[in-house]
Every structure is written in C-alpha cells, then in structure tokens.
Amino acid sequence: EDQKKEYTLVLKGFISIMKASVPKGTPGKVLDEMARAPLKEHGLNYGHGTGHGVGINVHEAGYSITPTSEVPLIPGLVGSMEPGFYRPGVGGIRLENIVIVEEDPNNPKNVIFDNLVYIGFWEELIEHSMLDEDEQRWLSNYEQECSSRGRSFAKFFQ
C-alpha cells in the first residue's frame, strides 16, 4: 500500500506538469515545485532535479527543471520529465518521459509540455482514488494513446 501511495503521488506530480500551461519564460523552478507538491503534502520529497535537457551530452543546457533553475521555458526545448521518490534501504520510483515545450494553442502567451515518448504507466501501482477527475482524464487519454501506439506498460512485460 505504501508503494502504491508513493507511486501515485509521483504520478500526480508528473500529471500536474503535463497539464500545466504557464507563461513563456517561466523559470524551471516553478515546474519543479509543481512536480514535488503532491509528495511534499505527505512530508516526502526527492533529491534530484525533475528534468534536464537531452541530446548529445545527455544533460543538455537550455532546459532545466530543478528547485533552483532560472532557465526560462520557451517553445522548442526538449528535455526529460522525471519526478521520483526513494525510500532508503528499500528502493525507488522514477516516472520518466521525454517532452517538448510548445506554445499553448489555447493561449499563445503560454507554453505547455507534450510527450515525445508514449509508454504506459504501471496500472497495478496506481491508486486511482487519489487522482482527481482531471488527473484521471489525463491518465486515461495518455494510456489510450499508448495503447494505440502499441506501447502499453503491460505489453512490455507479457
């Protein structure tokens, strides 16, 4: 039960960023705080950044989602989205995806994140009663997209 709760809290942080629309130029630290908020509400946290640029050097400059990042989010940036949680001596959870920052089609002054990778989440570890209606809708849409691409979590572990 603890593992399901922790996995779901990390997932809530992931979803909060993926649903966010923030002004262009918002520093990465604002999104980092959003990702950590569900964990922090339960006195939990993680000791790494939430996202970094990806490319030739793996941790590319120009995209940074950490507690101290002042790097502005602008359209076209590509990076990781990887909130997590770790219980010393037991193990950890990291939900990771690669995303692109795009202009929000509903508000051109804002940016949103879009997935570049579609692999489903581990259904057995999601405590759906902890997700609100919007989070459930986002997760359902994401899982449908994963399934349509043949990328559901279960497919990889059959």
N, C-alpha and C positions, 0 to 999 in steps of 0.2 A: 504493500500500500504506500509506503514512503517513496519507493521508486516511481510509482505511477504519479504521485503528487508532484514530485520534483520534475519529472519529465514533462508533465502538463504545465507546470509553472514556466519552464524554459520555453515550451511551445507557445505559451501566451505571450512571452516577450518577443519571440520571433514574429508571431502574427501581428503584434502591435506595430512593429516597424513596417511590415509588409502592407498594412492597411493605412499607414500614415501618409499624409500629404502635408509637406512643410515648405515654408518659403525657400526659394532658391537662395543658396548661400548659407543656409542653416549650418552651424558647425556640427561635426560628427558627435561631439559630446552630448548633444541634445537627444540624438537617436540612441546612443549608448544607455542613457538614463532610462529611456522608454523600455529598452530590452530588459534591463535589470529590475524594473519596478515590480513585476509580479513576485519575483524571488525576494526582494527586499521587504515586501509586505509580510513575509513569513520569516524575516530575520536571516535570510540566505543571500549569497552573492557568489561571484566567481572572480578569479584572479587574472583574467586576461581581457584583452580588448574584444569588442563584439564584431569587428570587421576590419579588414585591411585590403588594400589594392592587390590585384592579382595580375600576373604577367610573367615576363622573362625572369624577374628576380623574386618571384613568389609573393613577397611582401612589397608590392609596388607603392611608390609615393603617389600622392594626389587623391587618395581615398583613405579615410581613416575614421573608424567609429570606435573611440576609446573614451574613458572618463575625462581625459584632458584634451581631446582633439579639438583644435580650432579650424581644421581643414573644412572649407566650405563644400557643401554638396551641390553639385551642378550637373545638368544633363550630360550624359555620355560617359560618366565614370563607371567603371566596372570593379566590383570587389566582392569580398566574402561577407556573409551574414552568418555569424556563428556564436550565438549565446550558448551558455553551458551552465553546469553545476557539478561540483566534485565533492564527494564525501571522503575525507582522508581515511585510508586503510580499507576502503570499500570499492570505490570506482567512480565513474563519472558519466556525464551526459553532455554531448555537444551536438546541437542541431545545426548543421552547416549547409549552406547553399551558396551559389554564385548569383549575384544580382547586377542589374544595371540601373543607374539613376536616370530617370526620364522626366520630361516635362509632364506635369499633370494635365491631361486633356480637358479636364473639367475646370481647371484654374491655372492658366499659363504662367502665373507668378510663382507657382509651387512646383515641387518635384515629388515624385513617387518612386518606389522601387518595383522592379519587375524581375521575376525569376528568369534565369538563363538555363537553369537545370531543374528538371522535374523528376524527383524520386519521392515516393510517398513516405509518410511518417509511420512509425511503428504503432499500429492501431491498438494492440494489446496493452500499451503503456499510456494510453490517453484516457484520462478521467474526464469524460465528456460533461459531467455535472459541474465541473469547474470552469467550463467555457461559456461565455455569454452567447446570445443569439448571433451577433455579428461575427464573433470568432468561429462559431460553428459553421456559419455560412461560408466564411473564407476557407476554412479547412475542407468543407465539402466540395467547393469549387476547385480547390487545388488538387484534391485527391481524384476528382473526376478527370481533370486534365492529365494527371499522372497515369491514370488507368487508360485513357485514350491513346497515350503515347507508349503503352506497354511498360510503364515504369512504376507500378505499384510496389510498395515495400514487400508484400508477400511474394511477388513474382521472383524477387532476388533470393528468397530463402526457401523455395519449394524443394 
